[in-house]
Amino acid sequence: MNLNIKCRKSLKEAKRIVIKIGTRVITLPTGEPDLNQLKKLADQVALLHNSGYEMLVVSSGAVGAGMEALGMKARPTHVPDLQMCAAVGQAQLMSLYDMFFKPHQIKIGQVLLTHSDFHHKLRLTNAKRTMRHIIANRVVPIINENDVVADEEIKAVMSLGDNDSLAARVVSLVDADLMIILSTVDGVLNETGARLPCLNDVKSAFNLIDPTLGDSNNLSKGGMKSKLDAANHALKCGCTVVIANGRSEQILCDIINGKDAGTLIVNGIHKG
């Protein structure tokens, strides 16, 4: 049995799963939330949650939603404007998540984190305790960077970098078994644009692709390099990673059910 098939079969055994949802996965080109797409992903998270999995969602899209609500056509460059967009958009985003999870009788909780939370011992301990208590009580946390106050993140100074990095840090915070990064590409692509089904480690991916390629645009900050960096961090925590197209039908369920979707990245120790 090859590595891809063997490791994908074991994904169903994961217990605690971090899902990172990129901005373009859940927004229209204008930055307006894509309600149909949001509902599809919420339905899948709900199905997995109600099947016994512990689900954590790291969601981008707040700044884009705020831009649309405020009538902005391009991502602002001034920090106060970005923070204003985040403040307006975060409220909209949480309202939509609540609306889509409510029919499944699932409660959600907002968790906003900053760089400092991971570098201050007491705050890190508090964040870890709160997050684990949320999970234990079967609440799905919707996690984002606190852009309203974390101007160092928006300035990219001492930053988490983007929500890819934040998701990887959440993995270490809660000891997750699996991290799924949802983008608008089918996974890690090689130089010809073909999807790589499985990688033994992140280093091999950097050797095979142009890591600057990705889905970054005027609404989002990440690209494939940030996803691979996040994957590398998660692997060091003992977590398996899948990078996949969040706009594919039933992508989360397909991944958990062991289907050949996206790019599976495993620690090299699994090669045997």
Residue, then its C-alpha position, 0 to 999 in steps of 0.5 A: m500500500n503506497l504512502n498516499i493511500k495508507c495515510r489517507k485511510s488513517l485520517k478518519e481516526a483523527k479526533r481534533i481537527v483544525i480547519k483554516i478557511g481562506t478569504r477567497v474560499i468564502t467571499l465573492p470577488t467583491g469581498e462580499p461573503d459568499l453565503n452559499q459557500l459559507k453554508k456548504l462549509a458550515d454544513q460539512v463542519a456540522l456533520l463532522h462535529n455531530s459525528g464526534y469530531e472536535m472541530l475548530v475553524v480558523s476563518s479569514g474573510a473579516v477584512g474583505a467583508g468589512m470592505e464590502a460593507l463599507g463600499m471599499k473596492a480595494r484593500p486599504t493600505h492604512v492601518p486604521d482603515l484595515q482595523m475598521c474593516a476588520a471590526v465591521g467585517q468580523a461582526q458580519l462574519m460571526s453573524l453568518y456562521d451563527m446563522f448557518f450552524k444554528p439549524h444543526q443545534i451547534k453553538i459557536g464561540q468567537v476567539l480572537l488571538t494576537h501574536s502576544d498571546f503566544h509569547h506571553k506565558l500567562r496569556l498562552t496558558n489562559a488561551k489554552r485553558t479556554m480553548r480546551h474548555i470550549i471544545a470539551n463543551r462541544v462548542v465550535p470556536i471560530i478563530n481569527e487574528n484580532d486585527v482590530v487591536a493587533d496593528e503589528e499583524i497588519k503591519a507585518v511586524m512581529s506578526l502571526g503573518d496570516n491565518d495560515s500561521l495562526a491555524a498552525r499555532v492553534v494546532s500546537l495550542v490544542d494538540a490537534d491531530l489534523m489541520i486542513i488548509l482550504s484554499t482556491v487551488d486543488g492542493v500543492l501544484n508542481e511546475t506544470g500545474a499538476r496536483l501533488p497528491c502526497l508529500n513526505d515533508v514540506k521541504s520536498a514541496f519547496n523543491l518541487i514548486d514555486p512557493t510564491l504561487g498561491d491565492s493571494n490577492n487584494l482581499s487576502k494575504g496568504g499564498m502557497k508559501s505561507k501554507l507550506d510554512a504553516a504545514n511545516h509548523a504543524l508537522k513539527c507538532g505531530c499533526t498531519v496536514v492537507i491543503a485542498n480546494g475549499r470550493s470543491e463539493q464536500i471537500l471536508c467529508d471527502i478528506i476525512n473519508g480518505k478520498d484522494a483530495g488535495t495534497l496530503i503532507v505527512n511527517g517523513i517518519h511515516k514513510g515506513 
